[in-house]
């Protein structure tokens, strides 16, 4: 994308996406791995976080495109309310369909409708989050200097910590809500402790967890 040809292509796309409403349709390529292709093959057979693995690649490319042209950030901000409204409205039928959406036959009309709406709904939520975050969280704060370096270690740690804790807690005689709150609090405490007391203090662990060298 940084080559001369790539810059021409991204500029041409940005010319289209900067128009009102165009970004709302940018999630349409996500339909290819989610709805139109059978869930099999190297990049489609896995589901990570409820999405086909191929969808993660599509979203990665969309993010690269959004960062490639300065005009697209204001466009994302300007469409945040519309994206939020569409996301909320389409969540209602999805909540009704949720119990049986995983049992639908691939290629059927109901499958295309429900999984297609789910996919576009996911994009609208993402666009709304990006828009509101860009508008209201784009500030400089002293805490960012402390919290920023912790982002990647937390991202790497959180899944194995949550899985191990949840497995250990699976038979505890607690209702879902208190068990969930306990799981979140325990996982956060463990991740924060590992980061602050172990990872941050080791040169090699800093490197392995994607952090820069420690300042003097």
C-alpha positions in Angstrom: 0.0 0.0 0.0 3.0 2.3 0.5 4.2 1.9 -3.1 3.3 4.4 -5.8 0.7 2.0 -7.3 -0.7 1.2 -3.9 -1.0 4.9 -3.0 -3.0 5.5 -6.2 -5.3 2.6 -5.4 -5.9 3.7 -1.7 -6.4 7.3 -2.8 -9.1 6.2 -5.3 -10.8 4.1 -2.7 -10.6 7.0 -0.2 -12.3 9.3 -2.7 -15.3 6.9 -2.6 -15.3 6.1 1.1 -15.1 9.8 2.1 -18.6 10.3 0.7 -21.5 10.3 3.1 -22.7 6.8 4.0 -20.0 5.0 2.0 -18.2 3.7 5.1 -21.3 2.0 6.2 -20.9 -0.4 3.3 -17.2 -1.0 3.8 -18.1 -4.2 5.8 -19.6 -5.9 2.8 -16.3 -7.8 2.0 -16.8 -9.5 5.4 -19.7 -11.3 3.8 -17.4 -13.4 1.6 -15.9 -15.6 4.3 -18.9 -15.3 6.7 -21.8 -16.0 4.4 -20.8 -16.8 0.8 -18.0 -19.4 1.2 -18.5 -22.8 2.9 -16.9 -22.9 6.3 -14.0 -25.2 5.2 -10.6 -24.7 3.8 -7.3 -23.3 5.2 -8.6 -19.8 6.1 -12.2 -20.6 6.7 -12.4 -23.7 8.9 -11.5 -22.0 12.2 -13.7 -19.8 14.2 -12.0 -17.4 16.5 -14.2 -15.3 18.8 -17.3 -16.3 16.8 -15.9 -15.2 13.4 -14.4 -17.2 10.5 -10.6 -16.9 10.4 -10.8 -15.3 6.9 -12.9 -12.5 8.3 -10.1 -11.4 10.6 -7.9 -11.0 7.5 -10.6 -8.9 5.8 -11.0 -6.7 8.9 -7.2 -6.3 9.1 -7.2 -5.1 5.5 -10.1 -2.7 6.2 -8.2 -1.2 9.1 -5.1 -0.8 7.0 -7.2 1.0 4.4 -8.8 3.3 7.0 -5.3 4.3 8.2 -4.0 5.0 4.8 -5.7 8.3 4.0 -6.1 11.2 6.4 -9.6 12.0 5.0 -11.1 8.8 6.3 -10.7 9.6 10.0 -13.1 12.6 9.9 -15.4 10.4 7.8 -15.5 7.8 10.5 -16.2 10.4 13.1 -19.0 12.0 11.1 -20.8 8.6 10.6 -20.5 7.4 14.2 -24.1 8.2 15.2 -25.6 6.6 12.1 -23.5 3.5 12.6 -24.5 3.3 16.2 -28.2 3.6 15.4 -28.0 0.9 12.7 -26.0 -1.3 15.0 -28.6 -1.0 17.8 -31.6 -1.5 15.5 -30.1 -4.6 13.9 -29.2 -6.1 17.2 -32.9 -6.5 18.1 -33.7 -9.2 15.4 -30.3 -10.8 15.9 -31.1 -11.3 19.6 -34.4 -13.0 18.6 -32.6 -15.3 16.1 -29.6 -16.0 18.3 -30.8 -19.4 19.7 -31.1 -21.0 16.3 -28.7 -19.1 14.1 -26.0 -21.7 14.5 -28.3 -24.5 13.2 -29.2 -23.0 9.9 -28.3 -24.8 6.7 -25.5 -23.2 4.7 -26.8 -21.5 1.6 -30.5 -21.3 2.7 -32.3 -18.0 2.5 -32.5 -17.8 6.3 -28.8 -18.6 6.6 -27.9 -15.8 4.2 -30.3 -13.3 5.8 -29.4 -14.0 9.4 -25.6 -14.5 9.1 -25.4 -11.6 6.6 -27.2 -9.3 9.0 -25.0 -10.5 11.9 -21.9 -9.7 9.8 -23.0 -6.2 8.8 -24.2 -5.6 12.4 -20.6 -6.4 13.6 -19.1 -3.9 11.2 -21.6 -1.1 12.2 -20.7 -1.7 15.9 -17.0 -1.5 15.0 -17.5 1.6 13.0 -19.4 3.2 15.8 -16.7 2.3 18.3 -14.0 3.7 16.0 -16.0 6.9 15.4 -16.7 7.7 19.1 -13.2 6.7 20.1 -11.6 8.9 17.5 -13.9 11.8 18.5 -13.8 11.6 22.3 -10.7 9.5 23.3 -8.2 11.2 21.0 -6.5 13.1 23.9 -3.1 13.2 25.5 -3.1 12.0 29.2 -0.2 11.2 31.5 -1.8 7.8 32.2 -1.2 6.8 28.6 2.6 6.7 29.2 2.0 4.1 31.9 -0.9 2.1 30.4 0.2 2.2 26.7 3.1 -0.2 27.0 0.8 -2.7 28.9 -1.6 -3.1 26.1 0.1 -5.9 24.2 1.2 -8.0 27.3 -2.5 -7.8 28.5 -3.7 -8.8 25.1 -1.4 -11.8 25.0 -2.0 -12.9 28.6 -5.8 -12.4 29.0 -7.0 -15.4 26.9 -4.9 -18.2 28.6 -5.5 -16.7 32.0 -9.3 -16.5 31.5 -9.5 -20.0 30.0 -7.5 -21.6 32.9 -9.5 -19.7 35.6 -12.8 -20.5 33.9 -11.9 -24.2 33.6 -11.0 -24.3 37.3 -14.3 -22.4 38.2 -16.6 -24.4 36.0 -18.2 -26.6 38.7 -18.4 -23.9 41.4 -21.9 -23.7 42.9 -22.4 -20.0 41.8 -24.8 -18.3 39.5 -23.5 -17.0 36.2 -23.3 -13.3 37.2 -21.2 -13.6 40.4 -19.0 -16.3 38.7 -18.5 -13.9 35.7 -17.6 -11.0 38.0 -15.2 -13.1 40.0 -13.6 -14.4 36.8 -13.1 -10.8 35.4 -11.6 -9.5 38.7 -9.3 -12.5 39.1 -8.1 -12.4 35.5 -7.4 -8.7 35.7 -5.5 -9.1 38.9 -3.4 -11.9 37.6 -2.6 -10.1 34.3 -1.8 -6.9 36.0 0.5 -8.6 38.6 2.3 -10.6 35.9 2.9 -7.4 33.9 3.9 -5.2 36.7 6.0 -7.6 38.8 7.5 -9.9 36.1 7.2 -8.9 32.5 8.0 -5.2 32.8 11.1 -5.9 34.9 12.7 -8.4 32.5 14.6 -7.3 29.4 13.9 -10.7 27.7 10.2 -10.8 28.6 9.7 -7.3 27.5 11.1 -8.3 24.1 8.9 -11.4 23.9 5.8 -9.5 24.8 6.4 -6.8 22.2 7.6 -4.0 24.5 10.4 -1.6 23.8 13.5 -1.4 26.0 13.0 0.0 29.5 13.8 3.6 29.9 16.6 4.6 32.3 
